[in-house]
């Protein structure tokens, strides 16, 4: 029953993501092993959007490690657990909570020894900037811990690169790159775990930097981004080539012009806005309380997959009451179609 629920939620979330993003590109899907113990290791730019994109673009049934603060409310904790999410505790959650991670790590070992898949974001926290931060050793602890319990286990890591045209924007595009599998067993040396840990961290870090735009000179990040202008950030190979071949003084300025929305698109936006006034007002009410840019898209998507369909359903009931079932069904289909067209026709920025 839990598996059925997971797949139903997955279908619903995938549909919501396609209404939120203009385009979702998936590159390297053939690199994902169809069977066996597997750890996805990804960069982390966009709060809950990141794991949802990975979960809905692979056929593997994924377990997620997410920050424990999301599990504080009992109902939310139950919902998250039904879709394979596990809490991970950090120092900011209190030193006394860190001991709880031992139980979580044991669950992770069990998942991998059952030849299932797990997703972790080893940068520790999210960061909307285009770089791959130094990796924590948590993912090596999980992989080597699983091998320590079962030295016959074949364990694979697939590095993932998430690339957003604009991470906090509606109707932007995203490209998910799945890298070549890394066989963990060849790095596992029980007699020198520290060296094994460092070697595996280094190789995974380097692979991740190839799968997403990586600005090495983070101290001059804003200046470099201005110089890159409207580079195609969905193509990390090209943008990284530009960055590696030119330093911050010699990078040529890219085209900074943006396409202005057409009159027709603005008219469509106005129609959808009027027809979706309550969900949009809900977001406007919540927006001032969003403290981090990384949570903007997550909040928008959450409202999009809850308040929007609920509001359309309520409006459809009123239409049905006054004009009948046929008109109500036409209203619902038009509302959905106009929203979909608005998302897919937004001018690229």
C-alpha positions in Angstrom: 0.0 0.0 0.0 2.9 2.4 0.9 4.4 1.8 -2.6 1.1 2.6 -4.3 0.8 5.8 -2.2 4.4 6.8 -3.1 3.8 6.4 -6.8 0.5 8.3 -6.7 2.2 11.2 -4.9 5.1 11.0 -7.4 2.7 11.3 -10.3 0.9 14.3 -8.7 4.2 16.0 -7.9 5.5 15.4 -11.4 2.4 17.0 -12.8 2.8 20.0 -10.5 6.4 20.4 -11.5 5.5 20.5 -15.2 3.0 23.2 -14.5 5.6 25.2 -12.6 8.6 24.8 -14.9 8.7 25.9 -18.5 11.0 23.0 -19.4 12.5 20.1 -17.5 15.4 18.5 -19.2 16.9 15.2 -18.1 20.4 14.3 -19.3 22.2 11.0 -18.6 19.2 9.0 -17.3 20.8 5.9 -18.8 23.6 6.3 -16.2 21.1 5.3 -13.4 21.4 1.5 -12.6 18.0 -0.1 -12.7 18.8 -2.4 -9.8 21.2 -2.6 -6.9 22.3 -0.5 -4.0 22.5 3.1 -5.2 23.3 6.5 -3.6 22.3 9.7 -5.5 24.6 12.5 -4.5 23.5 16.0 -5.7 24.2 19.6 -5.4 21.6 21.6 -3.4 20.3 24.9 -4.7 16.5 25.0 -4.3 15.2 23.6 -1.0 12.5 20.9 -1.5 12.4 21.4 -5.2 15.7 19.6 -5.6 14.7 16.2 -4.2 11.3 16.4 -5.9 13.0 16.8 -9.3 15.3 13.9 -8.8 12.5 11.7 -7.4 10.2 12.4 -10.4 12.8 11.9 -13.1 14.0 8.4 -12.2 12.2 5.1 -12.0 14.0 4.2 -8.8 12.0 4.3 -5.5 14.2 6.8 -3.6 14.6 7.4 0.1 15.6 11.0 1.0 17.5 12.5 3.8 16.1 15.9 4.7 16.7 18.3 7.5 15.0 17.4 10.8 13.3 20.8 11.3 10.7 19.8 8.6 9.5 17.0 10.9 8.5 19.1 13.9 4.7 19.0 13.2 3.2 15.5 13.8 1.0 15.5 10.7 3.8 16.7 8.4 6.2 14.1 10.0 3.7 11.4 9.1 3.2 12.7 5.5 7.0 12.9 4.9 7.6 9.4 6.2 5.0 8.0 3.8 7.1 9.3 0.9 10.4 7.9 2.1 11.8 11.0 3.8 14.2 10.6 6.8 15.2 13.3 9.2 18.9 14.3 9.5 19.9 16.3 12.5 22.5 19.1 12.4 24.3 21.0 15.1 21.9 23.9 14.8 19.1 21.5 15.9 20.9 21.1 19.2 23.9 18.9 20.3 21.5 16.5 22.1 19.8 15.7 18.8 22.9 14.6 16.9 22.8 11.2 18.7 19.6 10.5 16.8 21.6 10.4 13.6 23.0 7.1 14.6 19.5 5.6 14.2 19.0 7.3 10.9 22.4 6.1 9.6 21.4 2.5 10.6 18.3 2.9 8.5 20.3 4.1 5.6 22.6 1.1 5.9 19.5 -1.1 5.9 18.1 0.6 2.8 21.3 0.1 0.8 21.8 -3.5 2.0 18.3 -4.2 0.7 19.7 -2.9 -2.7 17.4 0.1 -2.7 18.3 3.7 -3.5 19.0 6.8 -1.3 19.4 10.5 -2.0 21.7 12.8 -0.1 22.8 16.4 -0.5 26.4 16.3 0.9 26.9 20.1 0.8 25.0 20.2 4.0 22.7 23.1 3.2 21.3 24.7 0.1 22.8 27.7 -1.7 21.2 29.4 -4.7 24.6 30.5 -6.1 26.1 28.5 -8.9 28.9 26.6 -7.3 29.5 23.2 -5.6 30.5 23.7 -2.0 32.9 21.5 -0.1 31.3 18.2 0.7 30.7 16.8 4.2 31.7 13.3 5.0 28.1 12.1 5.8 27.7 10.3 2.5 31.0 8.4 2.9 29.9 7.4 6.4 26.7 6.0 4.9 28.4 4.1 2.0 31.3 2.7 4.1 29.0 1.9 6.9 26.8 -0.2 4.6 29.9 -1.9 3.2 31.1 -2.5 6.8 27.9 -4.4 7.5 28.0 -6.3 4.2 31.3 -6.6 2.4 29.6 -8.5 -0.4 27.4 -5.5 -1.3 28.0 -3.8 -4.6 27.4 -0.1 -4.0 27.1 2.6 -6.6 27.1 6.4 -6.4 25.5 8.5 -9.2 26.5 12.1 -9.0 23.7 14.6 -9.9 23.9 18.2 -11.2 20.9 20.4 -10.9 20.9 23.4 -13.2 18.3 26.2 -13.1 17.9 29.1 -15.5 16.7 31.0 -12.4 16.2 29.0 -9.3 13.6 31.2 -7.6 11.5 32.1 -10.6 8.2 30.7 -11.9 8.1 29.3 -15.4 11.9 29.0 -15.6 13.7 25.9 -16.9 15.8 23.3 -15.2 18.2 20.6 -16.4 19.0 17.5 -14.3 22.3 15.8 -15.2 22.9 12.3 -14.0 26.6 11.5 -14.2 28.5 8.3 -14.8 28.2 5.7 -11.9 31.0 5.6 -9.4 31.7 2.1 -7.9 32.2 2.7 -4.2 33.8 -0.7 -3.4 37.0 0.3 -5.1 37.5 3.2 -2.7 36.7 1.1 0.5 39.8 0.3 2.5 38.9 -0.9 6.0 42.5 -0.4 7.1 42.6 3.3 6.2 39.1 4.7 6.3 40.3 8.3 6.6 42.2 8.1 3.3 39.2 6.2 1.7 36.9 9.0 2.9 39.0 11.8 1.5 39.5 10.0 -1.9 35.8 9.3 -2.4 34.9 12.9 -1.3 37.4 14.3 -3.8 36.2 12.2 -6.8 32.5 12.9 -6.1 33.2 16.6 -5.7 35.0 16.8 -9.0 32.3 14.8 -10.8 29.6 17.1 -9.4 31.4 20.2 -10.6 31.3 18.9 -14.1 27.5 18.5 -14.0 26.6 22.0 -12.9 28.0 25.5 -13.4 30.7 25.9 -10.9 32.1 29.4 -10.0 35.4 28.6 -8.3 36.1 32.2 -7.4 33.2 32.6 -5.1 34.6 35.8 -3.5 34.0 37.6 -6.9 30.8 35.7 -7.6 28.5 38.7 -8.3 30.9 40.2 -10.7 31.5 37.0 -12.6 27.7 36.4 -12.9 27.3 39.9 -14.3 30.0 39.2 -16.9 28.4 35.9 -17.9 25.1 37.7 -18.6 22.6 35.5 -20.3 24.8 32.4 -20.6 22.9 29.1 -21.0 23.1 27.8 -17.5 21.2 24.7 -18.5 24.5 23.7 -20.3 27.1 23.4 -17.6 29.8 22.1 -20.0 29.7 25.3 -22.0 29.5 27.7 -19.0 32.3 25.9 -17.2 34.4 26.0 -20.3 34.0 29.8 -20.4 34.8 30.0 -16.7 37.9 27.8 -16.9 39.4 29.5 -20.0 39.0 33.1 -18.8 39.7 34.6 -15.5 37.4 37.3 -13.9 39.3 40.1 -15.6 39.1 38.7 -19.1 35.7 37.1 -19.3 33.8 38.8 -22.1 30.5 40.2 -21.3 27.6 38.2 -22.6 24.4 39.4 -24.1 22.5 41.1 -21.3 19.3 41.7 -23.2 16.1 40.0 -22.1 13.1 39.3 -24.2 10.1 41.4 -23.2 6.8 39.5 -22.8 4.4 40.0 -25.7 1.1 41.7 -25.3 -0.7 38.4 -25.7 1.4 36.8 -23.0 0.7 39.7 -20.6 -3.0 39.5 -21.4 -2.9 35.7 -20.7 -1.1 36.4 -17.4 -3.8 38.9 -16.4 -6.6 36.4 -17.2 -4.9 33.6 -15.2 -4.2 36.1 -12.4 -7.9 37.2 -12.1 -9.0 33.5 -12.2 -6.5 32.6 -9.5 -6.8 35.6 -7.3 -7.1 33.8 -3.9 -4.0 31.5 -4.4 -2.0 34.5 -5.5 -3.1 36.5 -2.5 -2.1 33.6 -0.3 1.4 33.7 -1.7 1.6 37.5 -1.4 0.7 37.1 2.3 3.4 34.4 2.8 6.1 36.0 0.7 7.4 38.6 3.3 8.1 35.7 5.7 10.3 33.8 3.3 13.8 34.4 4.8 15.9 32.5 2.2 15.8 32.8 -1.6 16.1 29.0 -1.8 12.6 28.6 -0.3 10.9 30.9 -2.8 10.2 28.2 -5.5 9.3 25.6 -2.8 6.7 28.0 -1.5 5.3 28.8 -4.9 5.1 25.1 -5.8 3.5 24.2 -2.5 0.7 26.8 -3.2 0.5 25.7 -6.8 -0.2 22.0 -6.0 -2.6 22.8 -3.1 -4.3 26.2 -3.3 -4.7 26.4 -7.1 -6.6 23.1 -7.6 -8.6 23.6 -4.5 -9.6 27.1 -5.5 -10.5 26.0 -9.1 -12.6 23.1 -7.6 -14.5 25.6 -5.4 -15.1 27.9 -8.3 -16.2 25.0 -10.4 -18.9 24.2 -7.8 -20.3 27.7 -8.1 -20.2 27.5 -11.9 -22.0 24.2 -11.7 -24.6 25.6 -9.3 -25.5 28.5 -11.6 -24.8 27.1 -15.1 -24.7 23.3 -14.9 -22.2 20.5 -15.1 -21.1 21.0 -18.7 -20.1 24.7 -18.2 -18.4 23.8 -15.0 -16.3 21.1 -16.7 -15.4 23.5 -19.5 -14.4 26.1 -16.9 -12.0 23.7 -15.1 -10.4 22.5 -18.4 -9.9 26.1 -19.6 -8.4 27.1 -16.3 -5.9 24.3 -16.4 -5.1 24.8 -20.1 -4.5 28.6 -19.7 -2.2 28.0 -16.7 -0.3 25.4 -18.6 0.1 27.7 -21.7 1.2 30.6 -19.5 3.9 28.4 -18.0 5.2 27.0 -21.3 5.2 30.3 -23.2 6.9 32.6 -20.8 9.8 34.4 -22.6 13.2 33.2 -21.6 15.2 35.5 -19.3 
